[in-house]
Amino acid sequence: MAKTIRVIGGGVAGLSAAIRLAHKGYAVSLYEQNRTLGGKMNRLTMQGYQFDTGPSLVTMPFVIEELFDSVGEKITDYMSFVPVNPICRYFFPDQTVFDAWADRKKMIAELERSFPNEVDNFKRFMAYSARIYKNTANVFLFSPIHEWLRLVNLKNLLLLMRIYQIDPFRTVHQAVSRFFDHPFLIQLFDRYATYNGSDPYRAPATLNTIPHVEYALKSFYVRGGIYALTEALVKLAQRVGVSIYTNTRVEKILQKQKRVSAIRIDGENVDADAVVCNSDVVVTYNDLLSGLTRQTCKLNQLEPSLSGLCFFWGVNKSFPQCKQHNIIFSDDYAREFHQIFQLKQPPDDPTIYIAVTCKKDPQHAPSGSENWFVLLNMPYLTSNDPWDLTVTRMREQVLTKLKKAGIDAEAHIECEKVMTPLDIRDTFSSNCGSIYGLSSNSMTAAFSRPANRNRDLKGLYFAGGSVHPGGGVPLCMLSGKMAAELVSRYEK
């Protein structure tokens, strides 16, 4: 009789794990507390506008393709990737506008136009970023790092002996500043620390591998919106036999003799041979588990990632100044992150990210209009204080900064929805409203991120942005793969 696996949470990590386990012959049931699957990678529609609510681009598409291949399906039968070029348009405080391209020739041409003295520096930086990726990918991205016996081989031991080559002893900012002279390019490449919700002035320079992933391995959009990836994964899960339950909150993970025995739903116990949690690991230990006091206390001491304030705007005008992805930088990046992470308060001058998917999918907005997803970095929650005044102040800040950049949108916003850190916490059961789980603001971040398997409670596994290897679509899907592989090894 097939062993029964219960998956808690229907984000991309939970779906990835469930698909793999069902294909291997396990009886897999997945439970999602919300009406729709996908977690933070979801969809919002209002008044003829469609928005992706979470990730706005995909890197490392080969990770997703491998999942479909592993169960004998062709990804092209489910979804399609569209290259993103330019990757992003950057607006700097002095009115400089800079387009970053994955196409190396176009990127060099853009640098020669705006920052001609930085061309050679960019080439050296990208070689450095590629070197970090080469030295970290196998151990830190594609392997369950906490399974030490699996990692012990000559290649990995040689890497640990050359650990300086992954630059763990400087911060992102310190390293970037050694390559570039112009403060605008330093700010541009410092920004990549936020891809996993971290502070570039504290996070290890190892994260400087992210530009290699985005520029050399390319960035992609999913035709129809990033939520089309969720829809493809759900379709694939159903095809391989995963039983999916939405609007279903798991109340407790039960145990007997130091082994998972069941989950509780609506007061009733549902037997389980093993559980894969795609729920936030800190919330899981605090709310769903009992008797693991030492581990719970340790997790509660880890720093959550950035949160965010999101505006979804239906704009009844087309703005050619905007690309699909846009960043309007703050005047003082160091002050912005000091306020967010040290003072734990909304920044006076926030950096603004705007995604406009109708640039690729015109049907996402009425003709002549645009769908704006506007995201501001915010501190994780330290209280339940209301956000009304902050939302009003941030909205004014955004519109003022946009107008200064030559984008006067205020009179053209015909519909709006707001998502605050409180909403993120309550909707997705996210620890302190964090978007990316845990921050990487220490040299030991890669090693302190929670493991994909609990060694004290047998049958308990984890996948998602709050555990190894981290946040973002490809890493979450890799965590699902690792969790599934560990279940297959220990739950035979």
N, C-alpha and C positions, 0 to 999 in steps of 0.2 A: 504494500500500500504506500502511495506517495506521501512523503512528509509534507506537512502543512506549514507554509510560510505566510505570516501576516506582515504586510508592508504598511507602515503608518506614514501617510503623507503622499500626495500625488504630484510633487514637483518633478522636474526632469530627472533628478537622481533616483527618486522612488520608482518612477516609471522605468528607468534604465535597469535598475536591479530586478524589478518584477518581470520584465520582458526576458531577461537572461535566465532567471530561475525557472520561469514557466517553460521555456524552451528546453531546459535540462530535465524536465519531468516532474518538478515539484508542483504541488497544489498551492497556487498563489492567489491570495486575496489582498486587494489594496483598498485602504480606507482614507478618504479625504474629507476633512471637516467642512470645506466650502462647497458651493454648488458646482463649481467648475474645477477641472484639474489644471496643473501647471504651476501652482504656487504663485510666486511673484511674477512669473512670466505668464501674464494673462492678457485679457482683451477688455476694452471698454468701448461702448458705442453710445452716442447721444446726438440727436438732431442731425443725423446724416453723416456724422464724423466717426471715424474708427481710430482707436489708439492702442498701441502695445503699452502695457503698464509696467513692464520690467526691462529686461535686456533689450537693446535696440540694434545690436549687431552680433554676429557669431564669428568666433575665431576657431582655428583648428577643426574645420569641418570633417576631417578624416576620423575624428573621434566618433562623430555621429554616424558617418558612413559605416564604420566598423561594426557598430551595434546592429545595423540592418543586415550587413553581410553575415554576422555571426548567427543569425537565425534564418539565413537563406532567403532574404528578401532584398529587392533592389530599392535603394532610397529614392531613385527617380520615379518610382511608381507612387510615391507618397508626398514628395515635396521637391523644391528646387532652390538652389542657392544662386544668389545674384552678387557679383563682386561689387564692393563699395569703393567708389572713386569719385572725388577725393574721399579719403577716410574721414576727414573733418575739416571744417573751416574755422579758423581761430581769429577772434577779434581781440586785439590788445588795447591797453588803456590809451595809447597815443594815436588810435585810429588805424594802426597797421592791421591789415587783413592778410592772413596767410593760409593757404590751402596745403594740407599734408596729404601726400599721395603714396599709395602702396607701389605704384609704378616708379621705379628708381630714377629713370630719366626725367620724369615729370617732377619728382621731388627735388632732384638736383637743380632743375631749371627754376623751380620756385624759390629755393634757397639762394640761387645766384641773383634772383630779382630782389629779394627782401633782405637777405643776410649773406652777402657774397663771401665774407671772411669766415663763414662757418661751414662751408662745403666740406673741406677736408676733415673738420671736427666731426661732422655728421657721419662721414664714412668710417672714421675710427670708432665712433660710438656704436654704430651698428655692428661692426666686427666684434666689439666687446660684448654687446648684447647677445649676438649669436653664440659666442663662446660660453657665456653663462648658460644659455639654453642647452647647448651640447653637453655641458658638464652636470646639469641638474635634471634634465627631463626624465631619464630612466629611473633615477632614485626618488626624486621629489614629486614627480607628476604621475608616472605610470606604474608605480609600485606602492603597496601598502607599507609605508616606511616603518611602522611599528612592528612589523613582522620580521624581526632581525635575522632569524635563521634563513629566511628566504633571500635576504639581501646580501648575505655573506658570500661574496665571490671576489675573485682577484680584481675585476674591473671596478667594482664599487669600493673596495678597500683602497685602491689607488686613488680614487676620487677623494675619499676622506683624507688621504694623506696630502692631497693638493687642494684642500678646502678653500685656500685663499683665492683660487681661480674663480670661485663663484661670488667673490666680493661680499662676504657676510659681515665684515667688521666696520664698514662705512655705512652711512645712511644713503638712501636714494639721492637726496639733495647733494650730499657731499661728493658723491661719485659723478653725478651729472654736471656739477659745477667744475669738475676737473676737465671735462671734455669741451664744454661750451663757454664762450665768453659773453655772449649777448644774454641779458636777463630774460628776454622773451623766450628764447629757446630753452633756457634752463627751466622756466616755468612750464613750458610745453611738455618737456620730458619728465619733470617732477610729477606731472598730473597722473602718470601711469600707476603710481602707488594707490590712487583712489579706485583702481579697477578691482581691488579686493578690499576696499573700504579702509585703507590705511593712510597714515600721515607721512608724506615724503620726507619730513624733517626728523622722523624717528624710525621709519621702516628700513630694513636692511637693503643694501644696494643689490642684493640678489634679485629683487623684484625688477631690476632693470632688464631682465630677460623679456618682459612684456612687450616692449617695442619691437623686438625681433619677431614675436608671435604675430603682432598686428601688421607690421610692414613686410616682413619676408615671407611669412606663411599666409599672409593676406587676411582681409576682413570681408565678411559676407553678410548680406541681408537675405531673409527668407521670403520668397515671392508670396505675397498675400499678407505679410506681416510676420513678426517673430512668433506670434502665437500659432502660426501654421505648423511650427515645429511641435508644439504641444499636441495639436490635433493629429499629426502624423504618428507621434509616439503612442497616443491613446488608441489609434486605429491598429497599430502594430501589436500593442498589448492585448487587445481584444482578439486579434488574429491568432496569437500564440496561446490563448486560453486564460489570461488573467481575469479574475472576477473583480470588478470595480464597483465600489460603493462610495457615492458622494453624499454630501450633507450628513456625514457620519463621523462623529467625534469619538476618538478613543479616550476613555477616561483613566485607564490604568493599565500598566503592564504587570502581570502577576507572575509569581515565581514559587517554585518548590525545590527545596534542597539545592539552592544556588544554581537553579536552572529556570529559564523562562518556561512558563506552563500555559499561559493564556493572556488574552487582552480582555478588558471590560468595556462593553458598549451598551449604553442605556441600562446600566445596572446588571447586565447579564454577562457571564463569562464565556468567551469564545476560545476554545482550545488552540494552542499554537505549539509547534515543534521548535520554531524559531521566529524571531521578530526582526525586521529591518526597519529602522527608524529613519525616515526622511524628514522628521520633525526636528526643529532646532534642538541641538544636543543639550544646551543649558536648560531650556524649558522642559525637555524630556526628563532630565534628572530631577528637576525641582518639582514637577507636577505629575509625572507618570510613573516614577519609580520610588520604591521605598527601601530602606535598609542599606543604601550605598552612600552613607554620610560623608566619608572621606573623599570620594570622587566628586560628590556634589559640591562640597566646600571648595575643592580645588578648581572646579569649573567656574564657580561664581567669582573667583578671583581674576579670571582672564578678562581682558579688555574687549568689550564689544566693538564691532566695526562702526563706521559711519552710518548714520541714518540719512533720511532725505525728506525734503518737502517738494511735493510734485503738484504742478498745475497742468491740467488738461484743458487746452484752449481750442475751441473751434473759432478760427479766424476767417472772416468773410472777405479776405483780400489775399492776393498772391504776392509774396515777397521774394523777388529773384535774388536779393542779397543773401538769402539763407540757402544753404545746401541741405542735404538730408541730415547731416550731423553738424552741430555748431557749438562752439564754446565762446562765451564772452567772459574773459578773465577778470578777476579782481585786481585792484591796484597793488595790493600788498598780500602776496600769497602766504608768506610766513605768518602774518597776523591772522589771516583767515583760519589757518590750521591751529594756531595757538588758541584762538577763541573756541574752536570746535572741540579739540581734544584736551586742552589744559583747563580752560575756563568752563568748558561744557556749556557753552551758550551759542545761540545762533550768531553767525558772523555779521558784522556791520556792513561789510561789502562782499556779498557772496559771488563766487564764480557760478555762471549760469550755463547749463547744458540744454540745448533744444534739439529734439529729433522731430523731423517732418517727413513721415513715411509716404505721404502722398506725392513726394518727389519721385518715388519709385513706383508706387501703386496709386494712380490718380483717383481710383474709386474710394479711397479712404477719406475723401472730403468732397463736398459739393463743388461743381465747376466754378473755377475762379477763387476758391477758398483753400485753406490749409489747416491741417491738424497738427497742433503743436503740443508735444510732450516736453514740459519744462521741469528740469530737476535741479535742485540746489542741495549741496552738501550740508548736512545738519548733524549736531551731536546726538549720540545715543541718549535715550531717556534716563533721567535721574529722578523724575517726579511725575505725578499725574496732572501737573498744571495745565490749564487749557491753552490752546495755541492760537486763539482768535486774534489777539493783538499782533502776534508774530507773523501770522499769515498776512494780515493787512499791511504790516511794515515791509515784509519781503516782497509782496506783490508790487508795492510802490517802487521798491528798489529795482526790481526786474524791469519794470516798464521805463523807469528813468534811464537805466543803463542801456536798454535797447534803443531808446530815442537818441542817446548820445552816440550810439554806433550807427545811426542813420536808419533805424528800423522802428518806425512809429506805429505800434500795433494797438495801442489802448482802445481807440475808438472802434476797432474792428473785431473785438472779442465778443462773439454773439452767444457763446455758451461756455460754461466753465465747471470743472469739478476739481476739488482739492483733496490731496492725500497727505496727511501729516505723519510724523513719527508715531503718534498715538494710533492712527489708523493702521499703519504698517504692523505695529505690535499686535493690535487686536484682531486684525483680519487674518494675519498669517502666523499668529502665535510666535512672533519673532522676539528674541531676547532683547529687551530695552529698545525695541523698534529698529534694531540693526538691520541693514539691508544684506550684508555679506557675511553674517554670522559673527566671526571673531576677527579682530584686527591683526595685522602682522607687525606691530610696532615694537619689536625687539629682535635681537640677533638670533634668538633661539626660537623664533616664531614657527619655523618649519617643523621643529621637533616637538613643540608644545601643543600644536593643534591636535585635538582629540582624535583617537584612533577609530578605525572602521570596525573594530571588534572589541567587545568588553571581555577582559580576561577573568573577571571575578564572577560575572553572571553569564553562564553558558547559554548560548542561543540568542544573544543580543548583539545586533550589528547596526552600524550607522552609515548613512549616506547623505550627502548634501553639503551646502556651502559652509556649514559650521564645523565640519570635520575635515580630515585629510582627504584630498590635497588642497581644498579651499573653494572659494566662491567663483562665480562665472559659469556660463553654460558648459564649456568643455570639461572643466574640472569637476563640476557637479556630476556630469555623466560618467566621468572616470571613477568618481567615488562610488557610484552605483555599480559599476563594473567590479571594483575591488570588493565591495560588500557581497556581491553575488558569488565571486570566486571564493571568498572566505566561507560563505555558507556551504558551498559545494565541497569544500575541504573538510569542514568540521561537522557537517550535518548529513553524513552519508547514510 
